[in-house]
Amino acid sequence: MLATALAGCIPIGTNPSDALFISDLRYESNFRDVSGRSYICDNKPTTLTYSFRYNDFARMARWDSRLVGEATGQATHTLSMNRDSGGYTNQNNRITVNWVLSPGTAPLSLAPQSIVVTPVPQPRQIGATRLELTVFATNGSAARLVFPGIPVIDNCP
């Protein structure tokens, strides 16, 4: 189940005939709760797959993605890609990236909690992060799409 952030387009550039439009930022991960909602697992490697639409690949210079703690503003895991970097798929005007996150590295919205040892750890949300995507056009302009509220879960099964 893909979660979708935006339905509208953000133009990059002032001349409509020369504009690069980006839209429809989505994400999913290899971890899902019982309702099917994707989340980042804090204690295991997580593959975060995100995608976005564009109207003209030739006008896209590069895109940067990063994770930012919802409340703290702490940023980690910046990933910069361009048309020649590989590591993504490009089909039907949609870029898709598989991004592997190491355990314990997603920035959180909550302050770190003290560790309490329990006999059987239960999964629990320890914070939230947002995915920020900045796309840079060949004309030097840029636009940003944001997907807020991605849960970060500890003690994943």
C-alpha positions in Angstrom: 0.0 0.0 0.0 1.6 3.3 -1.1 1.0 6.4 0.9 0.5 9.5 -1.2 1.6 13.0 -0.1 0.5 15.4 -2.8 -1.9 15.3 -5.7 -1.0 18.7 -7.2 2.0 19.8 -9.3 4.8 22.1 -8.3 6.2 23.9 -11.4 9.9 24.5 -11.5 10.7 27.6 -13.6 8.8 30.7 -14.6 8.2 30.1 -18.3 5.3 27.6 -18.7 6.8 26.1 -21.9 10.1 25.5 -20.1 8.7 24.3 -16.7 9.4 21.0 -15.0 6.4 19.8 -13.1 6.8 17.4 -10.1 4.0 15.8 -8.2 2.5 12.8 -6.4 5.3 11.9 -3.8 4.6 8.4 -2.4 6.4 6.1 -0.1 6.2 2.6 1.2 8.5 0.4 3.3 9.1 -3.3 3.8 7.4 -3.0 7.2 3.6 -2.5 7.6 1.2 -2.5 10.5 -2.0 -4.5 10.7 -3.9 -1.7 8.8 -1.3 -1.8 5.9 0.4 1.5 6.8 4.1 1.5 6.1 6.6 2.5 8.8 10.3 2.8 9.5 11.6 0.1 11.8 14.2 1.6 14.3 15.7 -1.7 15.3 16.1 -3.4 11.8 17.2 -2.3 8.4 14.3 -0.7 6.5 13.9 -0.3 2.7 12.0 2.9 2.1 10.7 3.0 -1.4 9.6 6.5 -2.6 8.5 7.7 -5.9 7.3 10.9 -7.6 6.0 12.0 -11.0 7.5 14.5 -13.4 6.6 15.8 -16.8 10.1 16.1 -18.5 13.0 13.9 -17.5 15.5 15.9 -19.7 14.8 19.0 -17.6 15.6 17.3 -14.3 19.2 17.9 -13.1 19.1 16.0 -9.8 17.0 15.3 -6.8 17.8 15.2 -3.1 15.9 13.2 -0.5 16.3 13.4 3.2 14.6 12.3 6.4 13.8 15.0 9.0 12.4 14.5 12.5 8.9 16.0 12.6 9.4 18.0 15.8 13.1 18.2 16.2 14.0 19.3 12.7 17.0 17.0 12.9 18.0 15.8 9.4 19.7 12.5 8.5 20.1 10.3 5.6 20.5 12.7 2.7 20.5 10.9 -0.6 21.4 12.8 -3.8 20.7 11.3 -7.2 20.8 12.5 -10.8 19.8 11.1 -14.2 23.2 9.3 -14.6 23.6 8.0 -11.0 21.5 4.8 -11.4 19.9 3.2 -8.4 16.4 4.1 -9.4 13.7 3.1 -12.0 12.1 5.5 -14.4 8.8 4.3 -15.9 5.7 6.2 -17.1 7.1 9.5 -16.0 7.6 8.2 -12.4 11.0 8.0 -10.6 11.1 5.2 -8.0 14.0 4.9 -5.5 14.7 2.0 -3.0 16.5 3.6 -0.1 18.0 1.3 2.6 18.1 2.8 6.1 20.3 1.4 8.8 18.8 0.6 12.3 18.6 3.5 14.7 19.2 6.2 12.1 15.7 7.7 11.3 15.4 11.2 13.0 12.4 11.3 15.4 9.8 13.7 16.4 10.0 12.7 20.1 12.9 13.0 22.5 14.8 9.7 23.1 13.1 7.6 25.8 14.9 5.8 28.6 15.4 2.1 27.9 13.2 -0.2 29.9 14.0 -3.9 29.7 10.9 -6.0 29.4 10.7 -9.8 29.0 8.8 -9.6 25.7 9.4 -6.2 23.9 6.3 -5.0 22.1 6.4 -2.9 19.0 5.8 0.8 19.8 6.0 4.1 18.0 8.9 6.1 19.2 8.5 9.1 16.9 7.8 10.2 13.4 9.9 11.5 10.5 9.1 13.2 7.2 10.5 12.6 3.8 11.6 15.7 2.0 12.3 15.6 -1.7 13.9 18.5 -3.5 14.1 18.4 -7.3 16.5 20.7 -9.2 15.8 21.6 -12.8 18.5 22.1 -15.4 17.6 25.9 -15.4 18.8 26.1 -11.8 15.4 26.4 -10.1 14.1 23.9 -7.5 10.9 22.7 -5.8 10.3 20.6 -2.8 7.7 18.0 -1.9 7.2 16.7 1.6 5.6 13.6 3.0 5.0 14.1 6.8 4.3 11.8 9.6 6.1 8.6 8.7 5.9 6.5 11.9 9.2 5.2 13.4 8.6 1.9 15.3 10.9 0.2 17.8 10.9 -3.5 18.7 9.7 -4.5 15.2 8.8 -8.2 14.9 
